[in-house]
């Protein structure tokens, strides 16, 4: 069922701006048949009229970009606690994913506006302290189904964010909400993801492989020489050396990271363009209902798995990272227990939220929305209140 304005194609609204090509016309010219076109959208839960010069997915992108939860990503850990200004935060990771996803999407003639909206949204539900924080909240909610940052992202954009007088949340299109929901159970999504959502998944994998390696070498957790045992990295080093000769350690690291990203993007494009040419999909529904998936070749997938195994073993479980994880998780667990016992220590919004979702869920949602710094500051107030009964 469509929930759109009176002019689904957007043609009527563009009469106010006769010099601007309509969204419908532009997408017919630029997008492939298998892309998700704006006039095919099923609309929003709360009906809204079309915008005169922005597509539905452009508006989704802007709503995510301007919401408070997105801004808070600037002080949320990606992998490493902030020891310098160089390391990536959850926000810079998100922007890098969006950049790579747009590159893939443009080359495949997919809907870049939808891709960017999905990329900016994909990590918005991450709690403070990266996956350490997520694991701690999952443990706290073990008797209530656990905690998933992908699931919480939907809660954020449908319930937590309060930016509009006419409806709760951001009122994003059903395509964006459905695409985010396919991230919750990736192995068995309720609906096959749109090609645009598949592009974001491929970009996310490309980004964290390369940039986690970059950050780890930069701060000295591992050396580039150690990574030469990984075929994917060794091949990138060989290509860089053949192209540029001897480089300084810092320049070599940067060139290898660039090559690692470029190699993965090229691989995904080659296999995806070949598959799309073979299937000849007539529309986005045919594409999503098929067995075709955007992603790396089997060979690159195996090489990526070897790199990810190395990063898990030598970086994500590095003693320094483990100490950080333990401290962050202990703090979150203690804050969770304290707030469950005394929910009135939470802001009014989350006290009211508890009436709808239960105290434990509301406490987890409150903690998940915090930045690293705010969580540390609030921990002293919340845990220090224990003496007050």
PyMOL commands that set and color helices and strands:
alter all, ss='L'
color gray80, all
select helices_A, chain A and resi 12-16+23-30+38-40+56-66+68-75+90-107+112-121+130-140+142-144+149-160+174-181+186-188+195-218+226-229+231-244+249-279+284-288+298-316+319-341+343-345+348-357+359-368+372-388
alter helices_A, ss='H'
color red, helices_A
deselect
rebuild
show_as cartoon
